[in-house]
Structures are given as C-alpha cells and as structure tokens.
Amino acid sequence: MSYAISRLGGLGTVVMAGFVLNINIMRDELGLNPRLYALWLLMARYVSPLGILVIFANVLGLYSVTFSVHWPWLLAILVAMVVLGETLSPRLRQALNTA
C-alpha cells in the first residue's frame, strides 16, 4: 500500500511542476533552452502523469496493463490528453513561441 501512496505523491509533484509553477522560473531553474523546456513541459504535463496513473492502477489491481497489447489505447489516451490540455491551457505554445 505504501508503494501506491508514493505513486500519488509522484503524480502530485508532476502535476504541480507541469501546471502550477511559473513557466519562466521553471525554465531558469532547469537551465534548458526553450525547445528542450517545451519538451520537458510536455513530458511533465501528459506523459508522466499517464504513466504514473497506469502504474498506480496496476499496483492496486484495478487494471492489468500489458504494454505490448495496450499501447494503442495508451497512445490514444495520451493524444487526447495533449489535445484537451493544450486547448484549455496554452503554456506549451507560449514556451515554443519564445524559442
């Protein structure tokens, strides 16, 4: 159970870093150029949370994930998350435009 709780802590950290913290401060702290920061932001906002949620569901026994079988569904969910997220919040476009 403690393993599952640590996944929730990781999810909260990634969501906070991707959505809450100031874009300029994060880019300066990470020391990345604008293009690499945009890639980091995409990973922190969408790829990492999806991966953490899949692992969390697998650990709790809610859903058994076999990546070789389920990768099309995971990719479709990831694309939907990116489209919806970037439609609602333009931070990634802003990061790319400053490049």
Backbone atoms as SQL, in Angstrom:
CREATE TABLE atoms (id INTEGER PRIMARY KEY, chain TEXT, resi INTEGER, resn TEXT, atom TEXT, x REAL, y REAL, z REAL);
INSERT INTO atoms VALUES
  (1, 'A', 1, 'MET', 'N', 0.815, -1.202, 0.000),
  (2, 'A', 1, 'MET', 'CA', 0.000, 0.000, 0.000),
  (3, 'A', 1, 'MET', 'C', 0.856, 1.263, 0.000),
  (4, 'A', 2, 'SER', 'N', 1.999, 1.233, 0.696),
  (5, 'A', 2, 'SER', 'CA', 2.857, 2.421, 0.725),
  (6, 'A', 2, 'SER', 'C', 3.421, 2.719, -0.658),
  (7, 'A', 3, 'TYR', 'N', 3.628, 1.678, -1.475),
  (8, 'A', 3, 'TYR', 'CA', 4.087, 1.879, -2.848),
  (9, 'A', 3, 'TYR', 'C', 3.048, 2.655, -3.637),
  (10, 'A', 4, 'ALA', 'N', 1.776, 2.318, -3.451),
  (11, 'A', 4, 'ALA', 'CA', 0.698, 3.021, -4.152),
  (12, 'A', 4, 'ALA', 'C', 0.605, 4.466, -3.692),
  (13, 'A', 5, 'ILE', 'N', 0.783, 4.715, -2.410),
  (14, 'A', 5, 'ILE', 'CA', 0.713, 6.079, -1.891),
  (15, 'A', 5, 'ILE', 'C', 1.868, 6.917, -2.425),
  (16, 'A', 6, 'SER', 'N', 3.044, 6.321, -2.580),
  (17, 'A', 6, 'SER', 'CA', 4.171, 7.074, -3.134),
  (18, 'A', 6, 'SER', 'C', 3.909, 7.448, -4.587),
  (19, 'A', 7, 'ARG', 'N', 3.150, 6.636, -5.317),
  (20, 'A', 7, 'ARG', 'CA', 2.786, 6.980, -6.697),
  (21, 'A', 7, 'ARG', 'C', 1.903, 8.215, -6.713),
  (22, 'A', 8, 'LEU', 'N', 1.008, 8.334, -5.732),
  (23, 'A', 8, 'LEU', 'CA', 0.162, 9.529, -5.666),
  (24, 'A', 8, 'LEU', 'C', 0.993, 10.772, -5.378),
  (25, 'A', 9, 'GLY', 'N', 2.018, 10.634, -4.542),
  (26, 'A', 9, 'GLY', 'CA', 2.917, 11.757, -4.290),
  (27, 'A', 9, 'GLY', 'C', 3.659, 12.169, -5.543),
  (28, 'A', 10, 'GLY', 'N', 4.103, 11.191, -6.318),
  (29, 'A', 10, 'GLY', 'CA', 4.772, 11.477, -7.588),
  (30, 'A', 10, 'GLY', 'C', 3.836, 12.148, -8.574),
  (31, 'A', 11, 'LEU', 'N', 2.596, 11.689, -8.611),
  (32, 'A', 11, 'LEU', 'CA', 1.608, 12.299, -9.501),
  (33, 'A', 11, 'LEU', 'C', 1.364, 13.757, -9.119),
  (34, 'A', 12, 'GLY', 'N', 1.235, 14.010, -7.817),
  (35, 'A', 12, 'GLY', 'CA', 1.032, 15.390, -7.363),
  (36, 'A', 12, 'GLY', 'C', 2.207, 16.287, -7.699),
  (37, 'A', 13, 'THR', 'N', 3.420, 15.763, -7.558),
  (38, 'A', 13, 'THR', 'CA', 4.617, 16.541, -7.876),
  (39, 'A', 13, 'THR', 'C', 4.681, 16.878, -9.360),
  (40, 'A', 14, 'VAL', 'N', 4.408, 15.902, -10.196),
  (41, 'A', 14, 'VAL', 'CA', 4.466, 16.125, -11.645),
  (42, 'A', 14, 'VAL', 'C', 3.385, 17.107, -12.088),
  (43, 'A', 15, 'VAL', 'N', 2.187, 16.966, -11.558),
  (44, 'A', 15, 'VAL', 'CA', 1.102, 17.880, -11.925),
  (45, 'A', 15, 'VAL', 'C', 1.426, 19.298, -11.465),
  (46, 'A', 16, 'MET', 'N', 1.980, 19.437, -10.269),
  (47, 'A', 16, 'MET', 'CA', 2.351, 20.762, -9.787),
  (48, 'A', 16, 'MET', 'C', 3.447, 21.382, -10.669),
  (49, 'A', 17, 'ALA', 'N', 4.459, 20.601, -11.013),
  (50, 'A', 17, 'ALA', 'CA', 5.549, 21.121, -11.839),
  (51, 'A', 17, 'ALA', 'C', 5.065, 21.473, -13.245),
  (52, 'A', 18, 'GLY', 'N', 4.143, 20.698, -13.781),
  (53, 'A', 18, 'GLY', 'CA', 3.685, 20.933, -15.149),
  (54, 'A', 18, 'GLY', 'C', 2.626, 21.997, -15.289),
  (55, 'A', 19, 'PHE', 'N', 1.769, 22.138, -14.282),
  (56, 'A', 19, 'PHE', 'CA', 0.624, 23.030, -14.431),
  (57, 'A', 19, 'PHE', 'C', 0.623, 24.238, -13.515),
  (58, 'A', 20, 'VAL', 'N', 1.262, 24.156, -12.354),
  (59, 'A', 20, 'VAL', 'CA', 1.101, 25.214, -11.349),
  (60, 'A', 20, 'VAL', 'C', 2.273, 26.187, -11.324),
  (61, 'A', 21, 'LEU', 'N', 3.490, 25.674, -11.355),
  (62, 'A', 21, 'LEU', 'CA', 4.662, 26.533, -11.196),
  (63, 'A', 21, 'LEU', 'C', 4.845, 27.474, -12.377),
  (64, 'A', 22, 'ASN', 'N', 5.437, 28.634, -12.109),
  (65, 'A', 22, 'ASN', 'CA', 5.652, 29.676, -13.110),
  (66, 'A', 22, 'ASN', 'C', 6.576, 29.178, -14.219),
  (67, 'A', 23, 'ILE', 'N', 6.183, 29.411, -15.449),
  (68, 'A', 23, 'ILE', 'CA', 6.911, 28.911, -16.622),
  (69, 'A', 23, 'ILE', 'C', 8.327, 29.497, -16.700),
  (70, 'A', 24, 'ASN', 'N', 8.489, 30.776, -16.417),
  (71, 'A', 24, 'ASN', 'CA', 9.809, 31.403, -16.516),
  (72, 'A', 24, 'ASN', 'C', 10.744, 30.941, -15.407),
  (73, 'A', 25, 'ILE', 'N', 10.224, 30.816, -14.215),
  (74, 'A', 25, 'ILE', 'CA', 11.047, 30.351, -13.095),
  (75, 'A', 25, 'ILE', 'C', 11.495, 28.917, -13.322),
  (76, 'A', 26, 'MET', 'N', 10.579, 28.059, -13.773),
  (77, 'A', 26, 'MET', 'CA', 10.938, 26.655, -14.020),
  (78, 'A', 26, 'MET', 'C', 12.005, 26.540, -15.111),
  (79, 'A', 27, 'ARG', 'N', 11.857, 27.301, -16.199),
  (80, 'A', 27, 'ARG', 'CA', 12.843, 27.237, -17.284),
  (81, 'A', 27, 'ARG', 'C', 14.205, 27.714, -16.797),
  (82, 'A', 28, 'ASP', 'N', 14.232, 28.770, -16.002),
  (83, 'A', 28, 'ASP', 'CA', 15.501, 29.264, -15.462),
  (84, 'A', 28, 'ASP', 'C', 16.128, 28.270, -14.487),
  (85, 'A', 29, 'GLU', 'N', 15.317, 27.660, -13.635),
  (86, 'A', 29, 'GLU', 'CA', 15.836, 26.695, -12.663),
  (87, 'A', 29, 'GLU', 'C', 16.383, 25.443, -13.337),
  (88, 'A', 30, 'LEU', 'N', 15.700, 25.005, -14.380),
  (89, 'A', 30, 'LEU', 'CA', 16.160, 23.810, -15.088),
  (90, 'A', 30, 'LEU', 'C', 17.345, 24.102, -16.001),
  (91, 'A', 31, 'GLY', 'N', 17.504, 25.349, -16.421),
  (92, 'A', 31, 'GLY', 'CA', 18.616, 25.733, -17.282),
  (93, 'A', 31, 'GLY', 'C', 18.505, 25.176, -18.688),
  (94, 'A', 32, 'LEU', 'N', 17.284, 25.013, -19.179),
  (95, 'A', 32, 'LEU', 'CA', 17.071, 24.453, -20.511),
  (96, 'A', 32, 'LEU', 'C', 16.782, 25.550, -21.526),
  (97, 'A', 33, 'ASN', 'N', 17.171, 25.294, -22.774),
  (98, 'A', 33, 'ASN', 'CA', 16.777, 26.237, -23.820),
  (99, 'A', 33, 'ASN', 'C', 15.276, 26.075, -24.056),
  (100, 'A', 34, 'PRO', 'N', 14.637, 27.025, -24.727),
  (101, 'A', 34, 'PRO', 'CA', 13.173, 26.994, -24.865),
  (102, 'A', 34, 'PRO', 'C', 12.629, 25.721, -25.513),
  (103, 'A', 35, 'ARG', 'N', 13.306, 25.168, -26.500),
  (104, 'A', 35, 'ARG', 'CA', 12.800, 23.948, -27.160),
  (105, 'A', 35, 'ARG', 'C', 12.870, 22.742, -26.218),
  (106, 'A', 36, 'LEU', 'N', 13.963, 22.589, -25.500),
  (107, 'A', 36, 'LEU', 'CA', 14.062, 21.479, -24.548),
  (108, 'A', 36, 'LEU', 'C', 13.093, 21.664, -23.390),
  (109, 'A', 37, 'TYR', 'N', 12.881, 22.918, -22.987),
  (110, 'A', 37, 'TYR', 'CA', 11.905, 23.158, -21.928),
  (111, 'A', 37, 'TYR', 'C', 10.504, 22.798, -22.394),
  (112, 'A', 38, 'ALA', 'N', 10.159, 23.106, -23.641),
  (113, 'A', 38, 'ALA', 'CA', 8.848, 22.739, -24.173),
  (114, 'A', 38, 'ALA', 'C', 8.673, 21.219, -24.168),
  (115, 'A', 39, 'LEU', 'N', 9.726, 20.485, -24.504),
  (116, 'A', 39, 'LEU', 'CA', 9.669, 19.032, -24.453),
  (117, 'A', 39, 'LEU', 'C', 9.506, 18.558, -23.008),
  (118, 'A', 40, 'TRP', 'N', 10.262, 19.149, -22.081),
  (119, 'A', 40, 'TRP', 'CA', 10.134, 18.797, -20.674),
  (120, 'A', 40, 'TRP', 'C', 8.722, 19.069, -20.173),
  (121, 'A', 41, 'LEU', 'N', 8.158, 20.215, -20.579),
  (122, 'A', 41, 'LEU', 'CA', 6.812, 20.577, -20.147),
  (123, 'A', 41, 'LEU', 'C', 5.785, 19.584, -20.675),
  (124, 'A', 42, 'LEU', 'N', 5.931, 19.153, -21.913),
  (125, 'A', 42, 'LEU', 'CA', 5.032, 18.144, -22.478),
  (126, 'A', 42, 'LEU', 'C', 5.127, 16.839, -21.690),
  (127, 'A', 43, 'MET', 'N', 6.341, 16.429, -21.367),
  (128, 'A', 43, 'MET', 'CA', 6.535, 15.195, -20.604),
  (129, 'A', 43, 'MET', 'C', 5.956, 15.329, -19.188),
  (130, 'A', 44, 'ALA', 'N', 6.184, 16.477, -18.551),
  (131, 'A', 44, 'ALA', 'CA', 5.728, 16.672, -17.175),
  (132, 'A', 44, 'ALA', 'C', 4.213, 16.812, -17.089),
  (133, 'A', 45, 'ARG', 'N', 3.593, 17.328, -18.140),
  (134, 'A', 45, 'ARG', 'CA', 2.158, 17.549, -18.098),
  (135, 'A', 45, 'ARG', 'C', 1.346, 16.323, -18.499),
  (136, 'A', 46, 'TYR', 'N', 1.850, 15.536, -19.441),
  (137, 'A', 46, 'TYR', 'CA', 1.000, 14.495, -20.013),
  (138, 'A', 46, 'TYR', 'C', 1.589, 13.090, -19.938),
  (139, 'A', 47, 'VAL', 'N', 2.815, 12.923, -20.365),
  (140, 'A', 47, 'VAL', 'CA', 3.386, 11.581, -20.440),
  (141, 'A', 47, 'VAL', 'C', 3.602, 11.001, -19.046),
  (142, 'A', 48, 'SER', 'N', 4.229, 11.763, -18.167),
  (143, 'A', 48, 'SER', 'CA', 4.497, 11.264, -16.816),
  (144, 'A', 48, 'SER', 'C', 3.225, 10.981, -16.018),
  (145, 'A', 49, 'PRO', 'N', 2.234, 11.892, -16.004),
  (146, 'A', 49, 'PRO', 'CA', 1.012, 11.565, -15.258),
  (147, 'A', 49, 'PRO', 'C', 0.302, 10.318, -15.788),
  (148, 'A', 50, 'LEU', 'N', 0.272, 10.153, -17.105),
  (149, 'A', 50, 'LEU', 'CA', -0.364, 8.961, -17.656),
  (150, 'A', 50, 'LEU', 'C', 0.379, 7.702, -17.230),
  (151, 'A', 51, 'GLY', 'N', 1.698, 7.733, -17.294),
  (152, 'A', 51, 'GLY', 'CA', 2.487, 6.586, -16.862),
  (153, 'A', 51, 'GLY', 'C', 2.295, 6.273, -15.391),
  (154, 'A', 52, 'ILE', 'N', 2.259, 7.313, -14.557),
  (155, 'A', 52, 'ILE', 'CA', 2.064, 7.112, -13.121),
  (156, 'A', 52, 'ILE', 'C', 0.677, 6.534, -12.849),
  (157, 'A', 53, 'LEU', 'N', -0.348, 7.029, -13.541),
  (158, 'A', 53, 'LEU', 'CA', -1.698, 6.503, -13.338),
  (159, 'A', 53, 'LEU', 'C', -1.812, 5.046, -13.776),
  (160, 'A', 54, 'VAL', 'N', -1.153, 4.685, -14.871),
  (161, 'A', 54, 'VAL', 'CA', -1.171, 3.294, -15.328),
  (162, 'A', 54, 'VAL', 'C', -0.491, 2.391, -14.300),
  (163, 'A', 55, 'ILE', 'N', 0.661, 2.819, -13.795),
  (164, 'A', 55, 'ILE', 'CA', 1.359, 2.035, -12.774),
  (165, 'A', 55, 'ILE', 'C', 0.518, 1.944, -11.505),
  (166, 'A', 56, 'PHE', 'N', -0.111, 3.046, -11.109),
  (167, 'A', 56, 'PHE', 'CA', -0.955, 3.080, -9.923),
  (168, 'A', 56, 'PHE', 'C', -2.115, 2.093, -10.054),
  (169, 'A', 57, 'ALA', 'N', -2.800, 2.096, -11.199),
  (170, 'A', 57, 'ALA', 'CA', -3.910, 1.170, -11.424),
  (171, 'A', 57, 'ALA', 'C', -3.425, -0.275, -11.417),
  (172, 'A', 58, 'ASN', 'N', -2.239, -0.506, -11.956),
  (173, 'A', 58, 'ASN', 'CA', -1.676, -1.856, -11.986),
  (174, 'A', 58, 'ASN', 'C', -1.314, -2.332, -10.583),
  (175, 'A', 59, 'VAL', 'N', -0.725, -1.451, -9.762),
  (176, 'A', 59, 'VAL', 'CA', -0.334, -1.816, -8.398),
  (177, 'A', 59, 'VAL', 'C', -1.556, -2.139, -7.541),
  (178, 'A', 60, 'LEU', 'N', -2.615, -1.363, -7.704),
  (179, 'A', 60, 'LEU', 'CA', -3.825, -1.598, -6.918),
  (180, 'A', 60, 'LEU', 'C', -4.634, -2.787, -7.430),
  (181, 'A', 61, 'GLY', 'N', -4.273, -3.300, -8.592),
  (182, 'A', 61, 'GLY', 'CA', -5.008, -4.426, -9.161),
  (183, 'A', 61, 'GLY', 'C', -6.299, -4.018, -9.835),
  (184, 'A', 62, 'LEU', 'N', -6.466, -2.722, -10.101),
  (185, 'A', 62, 'LEU', 'CA', -7.674, -2.251, -10.775),
  (186, 'A', 62, 'LEU', 'C', -7.689, -2.641, -12.245),
  (187, 'A', 63, 'TYR', 'N', -6.511, -2.668, -12.832),
  (188, 'A', 63, 'TYR', 'CA', -6.408, -2.966, -14.257),
  (189, 'A', 63, 'TYR', 'C', -5.020, -3.523, -14.516),
  (190, 'A', 64, 'SER', 'N', -4.958, -4.639, -15.188),
  (191, 'A', 64, 'SER', 'CA', -3.672, -5.243, -15.516),
  (192, 'A', 64, 'SER', 'C', -3.249, -4.753, -16.900),
  (193, 'A', 65, 'VAL', 'N', -2.128, -4.067, -16.953),
  (194, 'A', 65, 'VAL', 'CA', -1.673, -3.463, -18.203),
  (195, 'A', 65, 'VAL', 'C', -0.538, -4.281, -18.784),
  (196, 'A', 66, 'THR', 'N', -0.718, -4.694, -20.016),
  (197, 'A', 66, 'THR', 'CA', 0.334, -5.333, -20.790),
  (198, 'A', 66, 'THR', 'C', 0.646, -4.368, -21.926),
  (199, 'A', 67, 'PHE', 'N', 1.803, -3.707, -21.849),
  (200, 'A', 67, 'PHE', 'CA', 2.102, -2.642, -22.793),
  (201, 'A', 67, 'PHE', 'C', 2.134, -3.124, -24.234),
  (202, 'A', 68, 'SER', 'N', 2.562, -4.353, -24.476),
  (203, 'A', 68, 'SER', 'CA', 2.598, -4.848, -25.848),
  (204, 'A', 68, 'SER', 'C', 1.197, -5.010, -26.424),
  (205, 'A', 69, 'VAL', 'N', 0.198, -5.154, -25.576),
  (206, 'A', 69, 'VAL', 'CA', -1.185, -5.304, -26.030),
  (207, 'A', 69, 'VAL', 'C', -1.926, -3.973, -25.980),
  (208, 'A', 70, 'HIS', 'N', -1.699, -3.189, -24.935),
  (209, 'A', 70, 'HIS', 'CA', -2.489, -1.976, -24.687),
  (210, 'A', 70, 'HIS', 'C', -1.868, -0.686, -25.216),
  (211, 'A', 71, 'TRP', 'N', -0.727, -0.746, -25.897),
  (212, 'A', 71, 'TRP', 'CA', -0.087, 0.502, -26.309),
  (213, 'A', 71, 'TRP', 'C', -0.948, 1.360, -27.229),
  (214, 'A', 72, 'PRO', 'N', -1.781, 0.809, -28.140),
  (215, 'A', 72, 'PRO', 'CA', -2.611, 1.725, -28.948),
  (216, 'A', 72, 'PRO', 'C', -3.585, 2.532, -28.096),
  (217, 'A', 73, 'TRP', 'N', -4.172, 1.908, -27.086),
  (218, 'A', 73, 'TRP', 'CA', -5.092, 2.633, -26.212),
  (219, 'A', 73, 'TRP', 'C', -4.365, 3.676, -25.377),
  (220, 'A', 74, 'LEU', 'N', -3.208, 3.329, -24.873),
  (221, 'A', 74, 'LEU', 'CA', -2.429, 4.293, -24.090),
  (222, 'A', 74, 'LEU', 'C', -1.998, 5.476, -24.950),
  (223, 'A', 75, 'LEU', 'N', -1.609, 5.208, -26.191),
  (224, 'A', 75, 'LEU', 'CA', -1.240, 6.292, -27.105),
  (225, 'A', 75, 'LEU', 'C', -2.445, 7.175, -27.420),
  (226, 'A', 76, 'ALA', 'N', -3.606, 6.569, -27.639),
  (227, 'A', 76, 'ALA', 'CA', -4.818, 7.344, -27.910),
  (228, 'A', 76, 'ALA', 'C', -5.197, 8.216, -26.713),
  (229, 'A', 77, 'ILE', 'N', -5.068, 7.673, -25.508),
  (230, 'A', 77, 'ILE', 'CA', -5.359, 8.460, -24.302),
  (231, 'A', 77, 'ILE', 'C', -4.369, 9.611, -24.177),
  (232, 'A', 78, 'LEU', 'N', -3.091, 9.342, -24.455),
  (233, 'A', 78, 'LEU', 'CA', -2.076, 10.388, -24.380),
  (234, 'A', 78, 'LEU', 'C', -2.358, 11.510, -25.370),
  (235, 'A', 79, 'VAL', 'N', -2.700, 11.163, -26.601),
  (236, 'A', 79, 'VAL', 'CA', -3.011, 12.181, -27.613),
  (237, 'A', 79, 'VAL', 'C', -4.236, 12.986, -27.201),
  (238, 'A', 80, 'ALA', 'N', -5.255, 12.321, -26.689),
  (239, 'A', 80, 'ALA', 'CA', -6.452, 13.036, -26.236),
  (240, 'A', 80, 'ALA', 'C', -6.134, 13.980, -25.086),
  (241, 'A', 81, 'MET', 'N', -5.274, 13.532, -24.153),
  (242, 'A', 81, 'MET', 'CA', -4.875, 14.388, -23.026),
  (243, 'A', 81, 'MET', 'C', -4.124, 15.619, -23.522),
  (244, 'A', 82, 'VAL', 'N', -3.230, 15.442, -24.480),
  (245, 'A', 82, 'VAL', 'CA', -2.456, 16.572, -25.000),
  (246, 'A', 82, 'VAL', 'C', -3.365, 17.560, -25.707),
  (247, 'A', 83, 'VAL', 'N', -4.245, 17.068, -26.569),
  (248, 'A', 83, 'VAL', 'CA', -5.138, 17.967, -27.310),
  (249, 'A', 83, 'VAL', 'C', -6.051, 18.722, -26.356),
  (250, 'A', 84, 'LEU', 'N', -6.652, 18.022, -25.422),
  (251, 'A', 84, 'LEU', 'CA', -7.542, 18.678, -24.471),
  (252, 'A', 84, 'LEU', 'C', -6.780, 19.646, -23.570),
  (253, 'A', 85, 'GLY', 'N', -5.643, 19.210, -23.063),
  (254, 'A', 85, 'GLY', 'CA', -4.863, 20.061, -22.171),
  (255, 'A', 85, 'GLY', 'C', -4.352, 21.323, -22.829),
  (256, 'A', 86, 'GLU', 'N', -3.864, 21.196, -24.047),
  (257, 'A', 86, 'GLU', 'CA', -3.328, 22.375, -24.725),
  (258, 'A', 86, 'GLU', 'C', -4.424, 23.260, -25.308),
  (259, 'A', 87, 'THR', 'N', -5.602, 22.723, -25.483),
  (260, 'A', 87, 'THR', 'CA', -6.732, 23.560, -25.879),
  (261, 'A', 87, 'THR', 'C', -7.167, 24.426, -24.702),
  (262, 'A', 88, 'LEU', 'N', -7.125, 23.841, -23.509),
  (263, 'A', 88, 'LEU', 'CA', -7.554, 24.577, -22.319),
  (264, 'A', 88, 'LEU', 'C', -6.472, 25.491, -21.746),
  (265, 'A', 89, 'SER', 'N', -5.194, 25.164, -21.966),
  (266, 'A', 89, 'SER', 'CA', -4.104, 25.943, -21.397),
  (267, 'A', 89, 'SER', 'C', -2.983, 26.095, -22.423),
  (268, 'A', 90, 'PRO', 'N', -2.688, 27.287, -22.856),
  (269, 'A', 90, 'PRO', 'CA', -1.704, 27.496, -23.933),
  (270, 'A', 90, 'PRO', 'C', -0.254, 27.642, -23.468),
  (271, 'A', 91, 'ARG', 'N', 0.138, 27.114, -22.304),
  (272, 'A', 91, 'ARG', 'CA', 1.511, 27.309, -21.811),
  (273, 'A', 91, 'ARG', 'C', 2.557, 26.682, -22.711),
  (274, 'A', 92, 'LEU', 'N', 2.273, 25.516, -23.290),
  (275, 'A', 92, 'LEU', 'CA', 3.254, 24.885, -24.153),
  (276, 'A', 92, 'LEU', 'C', 3.466, 25.706, -25.422),
  (277, 'A', 93, 'ARG', 'N', 2.403, 26.220, -26.002),
  (278, 'A', 93, 'ARG', 'CA', 2.533, 27.079, -27.190),
  (279, 'A', 93, 'ARG', 'C', 3.333, 28.332, -26.842),
  (280, 'A', 94, 'GLN', 'N', 3.116, 28.893, -25.666),
  (281, 'A', 94, 'GLN', 'CA', 3.844, 30.078, -25.227),
  (282, 'A', 94, 'GLN', 'C', 5.338, 29.744, -25.101),
  (283, 'A', 95, 'ALA', 'N', 5.656, 28.590, -24.564),
  (284, 'A', 95, 'ALA', 'CA', 7.045, 28.184, -24.424),
  (285, 'A', 95, 'ALA', 'C', 7.690, 27.996, -25.782),
  (286, 'A', 96, 'LEU', 'N', 6.969, 27.447, -26.745),
  (287, 'A', 96, 'LEU', 'CA', 7.520, 27.267, -28.092),
  (288, 'A', 96, 'LEU', 'C', 7.680, 28.593, -28.820),
  (289, 'A', 97, 'ASN', 'N', 6.770, 29.527, -28.580),
  (290, 'A', 97, 'ASN', 'CA', 6.834, 30.820, -29.258),
  (291, 'A', 97, 'ASN', 'C', 7.988, 31.677, -28.773),
  (292, 'A', 98, 'THR', 'N', 8.495, 31.431, -27.563),
  (293, 'A', 98, 'THR', 'CA', 9.613, 32.213, -27.065),
  (294, 'A', 98, 'THR', 'C', 10.955, 31.683, -27.583),
  (295, 'A', 99, 'ALA', 'N', 10.908, 30.571, -28.330),
  (296, 'A', 99, 'ALA', 'CA', 12.148, 29.971, -28.856),
  (297, 'A', 99, 'ALA', 'C', 12.730, 30.817, -29.959);
